[in-house]
């Protein structure tokens, strides 16, 4: 049986991603348009690193979730983990929708389709549900599972030009929003599920081989080498592949190749944190990584005014100068993390609390029926 030790670097990666998200959302929402200068080196560096955040979230979510499923299956009983995974996926979808609701508007009789817009929580939630299905199909065939996940990731990325501008006008908006951005969706399941699939593929490698001698050093080197290849050579590789196969889709993908290059960034980030794993155990960074869900919800309420409509965006949208925005972003990160530490507890606590509430409501309903 494969060794099932906890991968401590995962929490550090999640912490990095959530902190980058906090400052990225704050600055992007409040920085005045006059200072969004692409010729400015500082702004370009900030913009580049901000672009790594979402790919990191999706990839690490797939890695963590698939790893836990594999560990449970190795112990001979993955049914509770499957049930928990489905519940968490549905919970994330529900939370994603709820954060777009303005309760005061609803009380006044004003209902907008804006709350049907799809964001990162819905996509991650649906990704977890899809991974559960794939796990159930291929859990007995570990290596085939790895190949299928890798193939799905590649297909999601390479076919992006085919659905980039898709509209789906004849599909109900509640479903169409998962595929098209026409109605305002921030994220869509394609291509973002590709990152979750690649993360799950990586988890199978960790699960099968993490106990081996020198696995860590070889994995760190591999993450860096593959990451550099994806960043600097994946476009050239796709172009060459198009010439060899006469398939124009490869060239179309190469011409707007942000997906594979961002995956390269993520792999290098994984390599850095995995190399430093021994220094990150029990650190404040690891603790932040355990609270990503509560941090996400709290920051959304404060910044965007979820439920009430009153957030920083309402009063300060695109008005701040760079120095003020930068200082404010630091305070915002600290404030949200402090609130989360004192009130949010851990992601598991939030999941369990909501799950207990659902169970009580279910028992109550059964009692009166």
N, C-alpha and C positions, 0 to 999 in steps of 0.2 A: 504494500500500500504506500502511496506517495505521502511524504511528510506534509503536515498541514499547519505548520507554524504561521503565525500572523505575519503579514507583510506590513511592517511598520511604516515604510516609506509612503504607503498609500495615503495615510492621513496627512503627511506633509505636503504631498502633491495637491490634495483637496484643499488644504489651507492656503497654499499659494494661489490656487485658482479662485477661491472665494474672495481673497483679499484683492486680487487683480480685478475681479468683477465689481467689488464695492467701489474702488477708486475709479474704475472705468465708467461705470454707470453714473457716478456722481459728476465727474468732469464732463462727460459727454452730454449729460442733461443740462448742466448749468453754465458751461463755458460759452462765452459770447462768440457769435459767428466770426467776428473780425479777427479772432486769434486762432482760428482753425486753418493755419497756414501750412500747406504741404511742403513748402520750401524750407520750413523751419525744422532743423535736425531734431530738436527736443520733441516737437509735436509728432514727428514721424516715428521716433523711437517709442513714444507712448502709444501711438496708434498701432504699431507693429505688435507690441507686447499685449495690448488689449485684444488683438485678434487671436491670440493663443488661448484665451480664457475658455471660450465655449468648446473648442475641440478637446481641451484638457478635461473639462467636466464630463463630456460624453464618453471619452475614452476611459477615464478612470472609473466611471460608473459601470461600464461594461466589464471592466477588469474585476472590480470588487464583487459585483453581483454573480458573475459566472464562476469566480473562484469559490465563493461561498456555496454555490450549488454543487460544484465538483467535490468540495470537502464533505458536504452532507451526504452525497451519494457514496463516497468512499467509506463513510462510516456505516453505510447500509440502510440509511433512512433519510431520503431527501424530500419526502412528502410534506413535512412541516415547513421546510425551507421553500418549497414550491408554492405552498399556500400563502406563506408570508410574503413571498416575492410578488405574487399576483395582487395581494392586498396593498402592498407598497406602491406598485405600479398604478393601481386605480386611485390610491390616495394622492399621489403626485399629480395625476390628471385632474382630480377634483380640486386640489389646492391651486393648481395653475389657473383653472377657470375662476375660482373664487376671488383671487387677487385682482381680477379685472372688474369686479362688481363694485358699483357705487350704491350703497344702501340708501342714501338720502334721495338719489334720483329714483330709485325703485319705489320708495315710499310716496314720492310725488307723482307716480304714475308714468315716469319716463323710463322706457326700456330700450337699450341700445344693443345692437349685435356686436358691439365692441368686446363684450366679455367672452365672445366665442373665438377671439383671436388666439392663436396658438403661440406659446412661448416655450422657454426651455423646460419647465417642469412637465408640461404635457408630453413633450417629445421624449424626455428621459423616462417618464412613466410608461409610455407606450413601448419604448425600447426594452424596458425590463420585462414587460409582458411578452414581447416577441422572443426575448432570450429564454424565457421560461419554456415557450413552445419548442424552440430549437433544442434546448437541453433535454426535454422529454423525448424528442425524436432520436437524438444522437448520443445520449448519455452512456450507452453501452459500447460506443465506438469512438474512443477518445481521439484517435488521430484523424478519423473522418470528420469529427466535430470541429477540429482545428482547421481542416481544409475548407469545410463549408463556411465557417465564419470568415476566413480569409477571402474566399470567393465572393461572399456577400458584400464585404467591405469594398472590394475592388469594383464590383458591379455598381454599387451605389455611387462611387466616385466617378467612374469612367462614363457612366450614362448621364451624368449631371447636365450636359448640354441639351439632352432630349427633353428634360422636364423643367429647365431653368425658367422659361417664360410661359409655362402651362397656366391655363385660366380655369378650366372646369366649370364653366358657367351653368351647365345643366345638372350639376351635382349639388345636393343640399350643402349649405355653407358650413354646417357643423362637421361634415366629413371633408369637404373641399379644402378647408383651412389647414388640414394636415399635410396637404400636397402643394398648394399654391399660396403665394404671398400676395395675390391680387387683392384680397380683402383685408390686408394689414397684418397678417401673421408675421411674427418676428423670426421664428424657426419653423421648419417643416420636417416631417419624419425622414424625407429624402432631401439632401444626402446625409443628414446628421446621424441616422441609425448606422451608417457606415463606420463612424468613429466608435460607437458602442460595440459593433461587431469586431473591429480590430482589437479593442480592449479585451473583449471576451477571448479572442484568439490568443492574445498575450497571456491571459490567465491560465490557459491550458498548458502553456510552456512552463510557467512558474509551478503549477501544480504537479506536473510530471517530473520536473528536474531540479527543483529548488533545494532538495536535500543533498544533491551531488557536490562533491568537492570541486572547488574553483568555479562553481556555477555563477556566483556573484560577479567575479571579475570578468568572466567571459560574457555575461549578460550585459554588464555595463558597457563593455567595448562594443558589443553587437548593437546596442541601442544607439550609441554615438555614430557608428559607421552607417547603419541603416538610416538614421536621422539625417546625416549629412548628405547621403545619396538622394533621399527624397527631396530635400530642400534645393539642392543644386543640380541634380541630374535627372529627376523624374520626368521633367518636361521633355528633355532630349530623348529619354528612353521611350516615352509615349510616341514621340514623333517618328523615331526609328521603327517602332512597332507598327505604326500606320503605314510606313513605306514597305515594310516586309509583308504585311498581311493585306494591304490595299483596303483596309477598313478606315474610312475617314473619321469615324467617331474618336479614334485614338488621337488624331491630330486636333480635333475640336476640343478634346479634353486638355491637351497639352497647351493650347493657346490661352486657356483661362484656368490654370492649374493651381488654384489656391488650396484645394482639398488635400492633395498628397503633400504639398509643401508644409501645410499646417500640421499634418500628422508627423512630419519630420521634426518640427519644433517640439511637439508633444513627446516624442521618443527621446529626444535629447534631454528634455526636462525630467523625464522618468529616470534617465541614466544618472543625472546629477543627484537627484534625491535618493536613488537607490544606493549610490556610492557613499552618500553621507548618512545612511540609515542609522548606523550605530550612534550617531550624535543627536539623532532626532527623537529617540524613544523618550516618552514621558515629558517632552518639551512642550512649551506653550504653543508652538506651531502644531504639534500633533493634536493637542486639545482643541485648537480651533478647527482642525480637520474633522473632528467628531461632531461638530455642530453646524455643518453646512446648511442643513435644511432650515433650522431655526434662524440662522443668520440671513438666509435668502428671504424668508418671509418677513422678518423684521425690517430689512433694508427696503423691501418693496413698499411696505406700509409707510415708512418715514419719507422715502424719496418720491414715490409716485402717488401717495395718498390712497392706497387700497382701502376699500370699504367706505371711506368718508369723502374722498375727493380732495382732501387737504394734505398736501405733502410739499416738500421743497420745490418740486417742479411747478406747482401752481403759482408760487410767489416769486421764484428766482429763475425760471426757465431761460437759459441762454443769456444771462446777464452778467456773469462774473468775469473778472480779469484773471489771467493765468495764475498770478501769485495767490489770489484769494481762493481760486478753485483748488489749487494744489494744497494749500493749508487746510481748507475745508474738507478735502478728501481724506486727509490724515485724521482729522477729528471725527469724521463720519465713520471711518473704519474702526477707530477706537471705541466710539460710542456704541455702534452696533454690536461689536464683540463683547463689550462689557454687559450690555443688556442681555445678550445671549447667554453669557456665563452665569448670570445671576437668575435669569428667569427661563431661558430656553432649555437648559440642561443639555442632553445629547439628542442626536437624531433618533436613537432607539427609544428614548423616553417619549419623544413626540409621537412616534409610530405606535408605541404600546398604549399611550394615553388615548389616542383616537380609536385604536382597536378595541379597547375596553369599553369606550363609549358606544361604539357600534354594537358590540355584543350585548350591552345592557338594553339598548333600544330594541334589538332583535328579540331578547328574552321577554321584554315588556310587551311587544307586539304579539308574541306567541301566547303570553298569559291572558290577553284580553280577547284573543280570537278563538 
